[in-house]
Each structure stands twice: as C-alpha cells, then as structure tokens.
Amino acid sequence: MPRKKKTEDLEEDQKEESEDKLSKLKAKAKKLAEAIQVTEDSSLKDKVKHSEDKKENLLVSIEDYLKSSIHLGTRAITPDMRPYVYKRRADSLAVFNTTLLDQKIRDGAEYLSQFPPEEIIIICKREAGSRAVELFSKVTGIRAFVKNYPAGILTNPNLDNFIEAELVFICDPWTDKSALADAKRIKIPVLAICDTNNYTLGVEKVIPGNNKSAKSLGMIFYLLTKLYIERRKLSVKLPSVQDFIEGWDNLQPPK
C-alpha cells in the first residue's frame, strides 16, 4: 500500500478515535452536570424550606415585624453589628436579617428571665422608648429610668436612691453610655438593644434592632414582656401590642 494511503488511513483512524473519546467525555460531563443540578436543586429546596419553616415559627408575623420597622438600621454599620445585617437599601439604610432578630429577641428574653424583677434596672434616655419601657416596667415589676439616668445610683452606696442590681438593661449603648460605664465599673452584666451604628464593648448580651423608633422599640418590648411573663410564670396580664405602639392598627408594612 502506498505510503500516502497509509498516512491517510492512520489520520482517519486517529480522527475517529478522537471523536469517539470526545463523545464519551461529553456524555460523562452531561451526566455529571445533571447529578450536580439535582443536588443543587435539592439543597436549594432544603434551604428554602428551612427559611420558610423559620418564618412560620416567628414570634409575630413577618408583616408585623416590617410594620414596626424593627428591621431598619442606620446608614452606618459598625464591625460589631455587621453580622446581623442582611443588606443595604437603595437609600443606603442597613437592613437587619429579620429572622435573626426574632431569634435574638428570644435569646435576650431567655437571658433576662434568669433574673427576678427586683435584680434588674432598665434605662432608656431616648424619648422614643418611654411609652414602651414604662409599660414594660409596670407589667414586669422591673425598675425603669426613662429620659434621665440619675448619676451614681449604681455606684454610690451613700445615695438615698442607691440600687444594688444584678443586671442593667439599656436601650442604646450610646445614649445610655453613663449607665453602661457604671455597670462596667462595678462589673454588672449589661443587656442592650443595639442598632447598626452601635458598638457592643461592655455589653454581655445583644438584642439587635432599630432602637431609634417608637414603634420598633414598642415591638421589642411587647415581645420581651410576653416572653418574660411566660418564663418567669408571672400572674399578670399581657397588654396588647396596641398598648405598646401608638396607632398600631393604622400602620402599614412597606410595599
């Protein structure tokens, strides 16, 4: 057989072999892709189901959380609060992860419930929180100081209004920084509601959420009151969310 013919036959055989290998590789790749897709779809479905299950078990509906604006932070995000943030809106406001907020309210209530009312004081200098904090105090028996924190009540035993507390609860580490500093000085644990712009140094337990809004603080204290009553088995009636948040029935969740 002529050399040219042999060469052509060899080239043809090699071409057919290459095409056969390529065909087999494509078939293998297709099967692998299908397997990966099935796994991804299954994983995604599991994640979606898990997320939906969590939403079904929230303390209040997602619509009520949104109505209260508990999820809206500030434009500033500290490193301490970044783990609780879900995203930024188009106007640069940080948005909390609402499902995580729900869990942290539960955790905060669990921590709070370890202490009887007489061992706790709550401080809220921000006027927006006055209504909710005063009602929380009235129902639970926890002593509250709103709009003003008397200097030395935790640190000076010579004062007539001196208090021996085991837990200090503050509504903002910045506006209530005097109470935070006193608690740190005498080594009392601090529970704090923290917005996205807060630092948490000196805070034992964080409840993340919007601490600037009356309706947001109202929702937080409504839920904390409910959970504290349940866990401490207090023989008191829980006020409605309308009692904690003025004009609640007229509020609408954002579109």
C-alpha positions as CSV (number, residue, x, y, z in Angstrom):
1,M,0.0,0.0,0.0
2,P,1.4,3.4,-0.9
3,R,2.8,5.4,2.0
4,K,0.4,8.3,1.3
5,K,-2.6,5.9,1.6
6,K,-1.3,4.5,4.9
7,T,-0.9,8.0,6.2
8,E,-4.4,9.0,5.2
9,D,-5.9,5.8,6.8
10,L,-3.9,6.5,10.0
11,E,-5.1,10.0,10.2
12,E,-8.7,8.9,9.6
13,D,-8.4,6.3,12.4
14,Q,-7.0,8.9,14.8
15,K,-9.8,11.3,13.9
16,E,-12.4,8.7,14.6
17,E,-10.8,7.7,17.9
18,S,-10.6,11.4,18.9
19,E,-14.3,11.9,18.1
20,D,-15.2,8.8,20.0
21,K,-13.3,10.0,23.1
22,L,-14.9,13.4,22.8
23,S,-18.3,11.9,22.5
24,K,-17.7,9.8,25.6
25,L,-16.4,12.8,27.5
26,K,-19.4,14.9,26.6
27,A,-21.8,12.1,27.7
28,K,-19.9,11.9,31.1
29,A,-20.0,15.6,31.5
30,K,-23.7,15.7,30.9
31,K,-24.4,13.0,33.5
32,L,-22.2,14.9,36.0
33,A,-23.9,18.2,35.3
34,E,-27.3,16.5,35.8
35,A,-26.2,15.0,39.1
36,I,-24.9,18.4,40.3
37,Q,-28.1,20.1,39.2
38,V,-30.2,17.6,41.2
39,T,-28.0,18.1,44.2
40,E,-28.2,21.9,43.9
41,D,-31.9,21.8,43.4
42,S,-32.4,19.6,46.4
43,S,-30.1,21.8,48.5
44,L,-31.9,24.9,47.4
45,K,-35.2,23.4,48.2
46,D,-34.0,22.4,51.6
47,K,-32.7,25.9,52.2
48,V,-36.0,27.5,51.1
49,K,-38.0,25.1,53.2
50,H,-35.8,25.8,56.2
51,S,-36.2,29.5,55.7
52,E,-40.0,29.1,55.3
53,D,-40.2,26.9,58.4
54,K,-38.3,29.6,60.4
55,K,-40.7,32.3,59.1
56,E,-43.7,30.2,60.2
57,N,-42.2,30.0,63.8
58,L,-41.6,33.7,64.2
59,L,-42.9,35.4,67.4
60,V,-45.1,37.6,65.3
61,S,-45.7,37.6,61.5
62,I,-43.1,39.0,59.2
63,E,-45.7,41.7,58.2
64,D,-45.9,42.8,61.8
65,Y,-42.1,43.0,62.1
66,L,-42.0,45.1,58.9
67,K,-44.8,47.4,60.2
68,S,-42.8,48.1,63.3
69,S,-39.6,49.0,61.3
70,I,-37.6,46.8,63.6
71,H,-35.5,45.7,60.6
72,L,-34.4,49.2,59.6
73,G,-31.0,50.2,60.8
74,T,-28.9,53.3,60.1
75,R,-26.5,54.2,57.2
76,A,-23.6,53.4,59.5
77,I,-22.6,49.8,60.2
78,T,-20.1,49.0,62.9
79,P,-17.9,45.8,62.7
80,D,-19.8,44.7,65.9
81,M,-23.2,44.8,64.2
82,R,-22.3,43.7,60.7
83,P,-23.1,40.0,61.4
84,Y,-26.8,41.0,61.9
85,V,-27.1,43.0,58.7
86,Y,-28.8,41.4,55.7
87,K,-28.3,44.1,53.0
88,R,-28.4,47.8,52.3
89,R,-31.4,49.5,50.7
90,A,-31.1,51.8,47.7
91,D,-31.1,54.8,50.1
92,S,-28.1,53.2,51.9
93,L,-30.0,52.3,55.1
94,A,-28.9,49.0,56.5
95,V,-31.5,46.2,56.8
96,F,-31.4,43.7,59.6
97,N,-31.9,40.0,59.0
98,T,-35.5,39.8,60.4
99,T,-35.4,36.0,61.1
100,L,-32.1,36.6,63.1
101,L,-33.7,39.5,65.0
102,D,-36.5,37.1,66.0
103,Q,-34.1,34.6,67.4
104,K,-32.0,37.3,69.2
105,I,-35.2,38.6,70.9
106,R,-35.8,35.1,72.1
107,D,-32.2,34.8,73.3
108,G,-32.4,38.2,75.0
109,A,-35.7,37.3,76.8
110,E,-34.2,34.0,77.9
111,Y,-31.2,35.8,79.4
112,L,-33.4,38.5,81.0
113,S,-35.6,35.8,82.6
114,Q,-32.7,34.4,84.5
115,F,-33.0,37.4,86.8
116,P,-36.0,38.3,89.0
117,P,-37.6,41.8,88.5
118,E,-36.0,43.2,91.7
119,E,-32.5,42.5,90.5
120,I,-32.9,44.3,87.1
121,I,-32.9,48.0,86.2
122,I,-33.7,49.3,82.7
123,I,-32.5,52.7,81.4
124,C,-33.8,54.4,78.3
125,K,-32.8,58.0,77.8
126,R,-34.3,58.1,74.3
127,E,-37.8,59.6,74.4
128,A,-39.0,57.3,71.6
129,G,-38.7,54.4,74.0
130,S,-40.5,56.0,77.0
131,R,-44.0,54.6,76.4
132,A,-42.8,51.0,75.8
133,V,-40.3,50.9,78.6
134,E,-42.7,52.4,81.2
135,L,-45.4,49.8,80.2
136,F,-42.7,47.0,80.3
137,S,-41.7,48.2,83.8
138,K,-45.3,48.4,85.0
139,V,-46.2,44.8,83.9
140,T,-42.9,43.1,84.9
141,G,-42.0,45.0,88.0
142,I,-38.6,45.8,86.7
143,R,-37.5,49.3,87.8
144,A,-37.1,51.7,84.9
145,F,-35.4,55.1,84.4
146,V,-36.6,56.9,81.3
147,K,-35.3,60.1,79.8
148,N,-32.9,60.5,82.7
149,Y,-30.4,58.3,84.4
150,P,-29.6,59.5,88.0
151,A,-25.8,59.7,88.4
152,G,-24.3,57.3,91.0
153,I,-27.4,55.2,91.7
154,L,-25.4,52.0,90.9
155,T,-22.0,53.1,92.2
156,N,-22.5,55.3,95.3
157,P,-24.0,53.5,98.4
158,N,-24.3,56.8,100.2
159,L,-27.1,58.0,98.0
160,D,-30.7,57.6,99.1
161,N,-31.7,56.2,95.7
162,F,-28.7,53.7,95.6
163,I,-29.7,50.5,93.9
164,E,-28.0,47.1,94.1
165,A,-28.7,45.5,90.7
166,E,-27.6,42.2,89.1
167,L,-28.4,43.2,85.5
168,V,-28.5,46.5,83.7
169,F,-30.7,46.7,80.6
170,I,-30.1,49.6,78.3
171,C,-31.8,50.7,75.1
172,D,-28.8,52.1,73.3
173,P,-25.1,51.8,74.3
174,W,-24.5,55.4,73.1
175,T,-27.4,57.4,74.6
176,D,-27.2,55.2,77.8
177,K,-23.4,55.2,77.9
178,S,-23.4,56.6,81.5
179,A,-25.3,53.5,82.8
180,L,-23.1,51.3,80.6
181,A,-20.0,52.8,82.1
182,D,-21.3,52.4,85.7
183,A,-22.2,48.8,85.1
184,K,-18.8,48.1,83.7
185,R,-17.1,49.8,86.7
186,I,-18.9,47.6,89.2
187,K,-18.9,44.5,86.9
188,I,-22.6,44.1,86.4
189,P,-23.6,42.4,83.2
190,V,-25.4,44.5,80.6
191,L,-28.2,43.6,78.2
192,A,-28.5,46.1,75.3
193,I,-30.7,46.8,72.3
194,C,-28.2,47.7,69.6
195,D,-28.7,49.4,66.2
196,T,-26.3,49.0,63.2
197,N,-24.3,52.1,64.4
198,N,-23.7,50.8,67.9
199,Y,-20.5,49.3,69.4
200,T,-21.0,46.5,71.8
201,L,-17.9,46.7,74.0
202,G,-19.0,46.0,77.6
203,V,-22.4,44.5,76.6
204,E,-22.9,41.0,77.7
205,K,-26.0,40.2,75.6
206,V,-27.1,42.0,72.4
207,I,-30.6,42.3,71.1
208,P,-30.1,43.7,67.6
209,G,-32.8,46.0,66.1
210,N,-33.9,49.5,65.4
211,N,-33.5,51.4,68.7
212,K,-34.4,54.9,67.3
213,S,-38.1,54.3,66.5
214,A,-41.0,54.3,69.0
215,K,-42.8,51.6,67.0
216,S,-39.7,49.4,66.8
217,L,-38.9,49.7,70.5
218,G,-42.6,49.1,71.2
219,M,-42.5,45.8,69.3
220,I,-39.3,44.7,71.0
221,F,-40.7,45.5,74.5
222,Y,-44.1,43.9,73.7
223,L,-42.3,40.6,72.8
224,L,-39.9,40.8,75.8
225,T,-42.8,41.4,78.1
226,K,-44.7,38.5,76.7
227,L,-41.7,36.1,77.0
228,Y,-40.6,37.4,80.4
229,I,-44.1,36.8,81.8
230,E,-44.1,33.3,80.3
231,R,-40.7,32.3,81.5
232,R,-41.0,33.7,85.0
233,K,-44.6,32.5,85.2
234,L,-45.8,35.9,86.4
235,S,-49.5,36.2,87.3
236,V,-50.1,39.3,85.3
237,K,-52.0,40.1,82.1
238,L,-50.0,40.9,78.9
239,P,-51.1,44.2,77.4
240,S,-51.8,44.2,73.6
241,V,-49.3,45.3,71.0
242,Q,-51.6,48.3,70.6
243,D,-50.8,49.3,74.1
244,F,-47.1,49.3,73.4
245,I,-47.3,51.0,70.0
246,E,-49.5,54.1,69.5
247,G,-51.5,53.9,66.3
248,W,-50.6,50.3,65.6
249,D,-53.8,49.4,63.8
250,N,-53.2,52.2,61.2
251,L,-49.6,51.2,60.4
252,Q,-48.9,49.5,57.1
253,P,-46.0,47.3,56.2
254,P,-43.8,48.7,53.4
255,K,-44.6,47.6,49.8
